[in-house]
Amino acid sequence: MKKIRVLVAKVGLDGHDRGAKVIARFLRDAGFEVIYTGLHRTPQEVAMAAVQEDVDVVGISLHSGAHMTLVPKVINYIKEYGGDPDEIVILVGGIIPEDEFEELKAKGVDGIFIPGTPIAEIIEFIKEMVPKKKKKAKIKKTT
C-alpha cells in the first residue's frame, strides 16, 4: 500500500515552527511520508511543492493571523500549477479563531487543528480523509 504523502508548510513571515516540526515527526512516526518546507515560504512555493511532490495532504501551520489571506492563495496556486485541491486534503493548524473555521472550510480547507489537539486525532483525520477525497475526485472526473 502506498504511503500517504504529507507536505507540512510554514507560510509567510511566521517564525514559530516548533509545532510544525512536532507534527511532522509524529506523522512520520505514524508511517506517513512527510515533506517539510521550512520557514517563510510563499503561497506559490508551497503550492508548487505540493504539485511537484504529488502529495495527498497539505498541512499549513500559521500563527501570524494571516490564514484568511494565505491559505486561499495556496489553494488557488495549487490549481494554477496543475494540481487539484479536490484531491488533496488541505489542513490548517495553529492559532485560528473558532469563528473563522466555517469561512476557511468554505474556501477549501478540510480540517483545522488548534494547539492542544491530540496528535492521534490528526492522524485519524488524515487516514479517513485521504481515501474520501480521492474517491470523491474520481467520481467527479467520471461524471
Contacts in CASP RR format, 6 or more apart in sequence:
PFRMAT RR
TARGET T0000
AUTHOR 0000-0000-0000
METHOD contacts of the structure
MODEL  1
MKKIRVLVAKVGLDGHDRGAKVIARFLRDAGFEVIYTGLHRTPQEVAMAA
VQEDVDVVGISLHSGAHMTLVPKVINYIKEYGGDPDEIVILVGGIIPEDE
FEELKAKGVDGIFIPGTPIAEIIEFIKEMVPKKKKKAKIKKTT
3 31 0 8 1.000
3 32 0 8 1.000
3 33 0 8 1.000
4 31 0 8 1.000
4 32 0 8 1.000
4 33 0 8 1.000
4 56 0 8 1.000
4 57 0 8 1.000
4 126 0 8 1.000
4 127 0 8 1.000
4 130 0 8 1.000
5 32 0 8 1.000
5 33 0 8 1.000
5 34 0 8 1.000
5 35 0 8 1.000
5 53 0 8 1.000
5 54 0 8 1.000
5 55 0 8 1.000
5 56 0 8 1.000
5 57 0 8 1.000
6 24 0 8 1.000
6 27 0 8 1.000
6 32 0 8 1.000
6 33 0 8 1.000
6 34 0 8 1.000
6 35 0 8 1.000
6 55 0 8 1.000
6 56 0 8 1.000
6 57 0 8 1.000
6 58 0 8 1.000
6 59 0 8 1.000
6 126 0 8 1.000
7 34 0 8 1.000
7 35 0 8 1.000
7 36 0 8 1.000
7 37 0 8 1.000
7 46 0 8 1.000
7 49 0 8 1.000
7 50 0 8 1.000
7 53 0 8 1.000
7 55 0 8 1.000
7 57 0 8 1.000
7 58 0 8 1.000
7 59 0 8 1.000
8 20 0 8 1.000
8 23 0 8 1.000
8 24 0 8 1.000
8 27 0 8 1.000
8 34 0 8 1.000
8 35 0 8 1.000
8 36 0 8 1.000
8 37 0 8 1.000
8 59 0 8 1.000
8 61 0 8 1.000
9 20 0 8 1.000
9 36 0 8 1.000
9 37 0 8 1.000
9 38 0 8 1.000
9 41 0 8 1.000
9 46 0 8 1.000
9 49 0 8 1.000
9 58 0 8 1.000
9 59 0 8 1.000
9 60 0 8 1.000
9 61 0 8 1.000
9 74 0 8 1.000
10 17 0 8 1.000
10 20 0 8 1.000
10 37 0 8 1.000
10 38 0 8 1.000
10 39 0 8 1.000
10 40 0 8 1.000
10 41 0 8 1.000
10 60 0 8 1.000
10 61 0 8 1.000
10 62 0 8 1.000
11 41 0 8 1.000
11 42 0 8 1.000
11 43 0 8 1.000
11 46 0 8 1.000
11 60 0 8 1.000
11 62 0 8 1.000
11 66 0 8 1.000
11 70 0 8 1.000
11 71 0 8 1.000
11 74 0 8 1.000
12 40 0 8 1.000
12 41 0 8 1.000
12 42 0 8 1.000
12 64 0 8 1.000
12 66 0 8 1.000
12 70 0 8 1.000
13 40 0 8 1.000
13 64 0 8 1.000
13 66 0 8 1.000
14 39 0 8 1.000
14 40 0 8 1.000
14 61 0 8 1.000
14 62 0 8 1.000
14 63 0 8 1.000
14 64 0 8 1.000
14 66 0 8 1.000
15 39 0 8 1.000
15 40 0 8 1.000
15 63 0 8 1.000
16 63 0 8 1.000
17 38 0 8 1.000
17 39 0 8 1.000
17 61 0 8 1.000
19 61 0 8 1.000
19 115 0 8 1.000
20 36 0 8 1.000
20 38 0 8 1.000
20 61 0 8 1.000
21 36 0 8 1.000
23 61 0 8 1.000
23 119 0 8 1.000
23 122 0 8 1.000
24 34 0 8 1.000
24 36 0 8 1.000
26 119 0 8 1.000
26 122 0 8 1.000
26 123 0 8 1.000
27 34 0 8 1.000
27 122 0 8 1.000
27 123 0 8 1.000
27 126 0 8 1.000
28 34 0 8 1.000
30 123 0 8 1.000
32 57 0 8 1.000
32 126 0 8 1.000
35 49 0 8 1.000
35 53 0 8 1.000
35 55 0 8 1.000
37 45 0 8 1.000
37 46 0 8 1.000
37 49 0 8 1.000
41 49 0 8 1.000
43 70 0 8 1.000
43 73 0 8 1.000
43 74 0 8 1.000
43 76 0 8 1.000
43 77 0 8 1.000
44 77 0 8 1.000
46 58 0 8 1.000
46 60 0 8 1.000
46 74 0 8 1.000
46 77 0 8 1.000
47 74 0 8 1.000
47 75 0 8 1.000
47 76 0 8 1.000
47 77 0 8 1.000
47 78 0 8 1.000
47 80 0 8 1.000
47 81 0 8 1.000
48 77 0 8 1.000
48 81 0 8 1.000
49 55 0 8 1.000
50 58 0 8 1.000
50 74 0 8 1.000
50 78 0 8 1.000
50 83 0 8 1.000
50 88 0 8 1.000
51 78 0 8 1.000
51 81 0 8 1.000
51 82 0 8 1.000
51 83 0 8 1.000
55 88 0 8 1.000
56 88 0 8 1.000
56 89 0 8 1.000
56 130 0 8 1.000
56 133 0 8 1.000
56 134 0 8 1.000
57 88 0 8 1.000
57 89 0 8 1.000
57 90 0 8 1.000
57 91 0 8 1.000
57 126 0 8 1.000
57 129 0 8 1.000
57 130 0 8 1.000
58 74 0 8 1.000
58 78 0 8 1.000
58 88 0 8 1.000
58 89 0 8 1.000
58 90 0 8 1.000
58 91 0 8 1.000
59 90 0 8 1.000
59 91 0 8 1.000
59 92 0 8 1.000
59 93 0 8 1.000
60 67 0 8 1.000
60 70 0 8 1.000
60 71 0 8 1.000
60 74 0 8 1.000
60 90 0 8 1.000
60 91 0 8 1.000
60 92 0 8 1.000
60 93 0 8 1.000
61 92 0 8 1.000
61 93 0 8 1.000
61 94 0 8 1.000
62 70 0 8 1.000
62 71 0 8 1.000
62 92 0 8 1.000
62 93 0 8 1.000
62 94 0 8 1.000
62 95 0 8 1.000
62 96 0 8 1.000
63 94 0 8 1.000
63 95 0 8 1.000
65 95 0 8 1.000
67 92 0 8 1.000
67 96 0 8 1.000
67 100 0 8 1.000
67 104 0 8 1.000
68 100 0 8 1.000
68 103 0 8 1.000
68 104 0 8 1.000
71 90 0 8 1.000
71 92 0 8 1.000
71 104 0 8 1.000
71 107 0 8 1.000
71 109 0 8 1.000
72 107 0 8 1.000
72 108 0 8 1.000
74 90 0 8 1.000
75 85 0 8 1.000
75 90 0 8 1.000
75 107 0 8 1.000
75 108 0 8 1.000
78 84 0 8 1.000
78 85 0 8 1.000
78 88 0 8 1.000
79 85 0 8 1.000
84 137 0 8 1.000
85 108 0 8 1.000
86 133 0 8 1.000
86 136 0 8 1.000
86 137 0 8 1.000
86 140 0 8 1.000
87 133 0 8 1.000
87 134 0 8 1.000
87 137 0 8 1.000
88 133 0 8 1.000
89 110 0 8 1.000
89 111 0 8 1.000
89 126 0 8 1.000
89 129 0 8 1.000
89 130 0 8 1.000
89 133 0 8 1.000
90 108 0 8 1.000
90 109 0 8 1.000
90 110 0 8 1.000
90 111 0 8 1.000
91 109 0 8 1.000
91 110 0 8 1.000
91 111 0 8 1.000
91 112 0 8 1.000
91 113 0 8 1.000
91 122 0 8 1.000
91 125 0 8 1.000
91 126 0 8 1.000
92 104 0 8 1.000
92 109 0 8 1.000
92 111 0 8 1.000
92 112 0 8 1.000
92 113 0 8 1.000
93 112 0 8 1.000
93 113 0 8 1.000
93 114 0 8 1.000
94 113 0 8 1.000
94 114 0 8 1.000
94 115 0 8 1.000
95 114 0 8 1.000
95 115 0 8 1.000
96 104 0 8 1.000
96 112 0 8 1.000
96 114 0 8 1.000
98 114 0 8 1.000
101 112 0 8 1.000
104 112 0 8 1.000
105 111 0 8 1.000
105 112 0 8 1.000
110 129 0 8 1.000
110 133 0 8 1.000
111 125 0 8 1.000
111 129 0 8 1.000
113 121 0 8 1.000
113 122 0 8 1.000
113 125 0 8 1.000
END
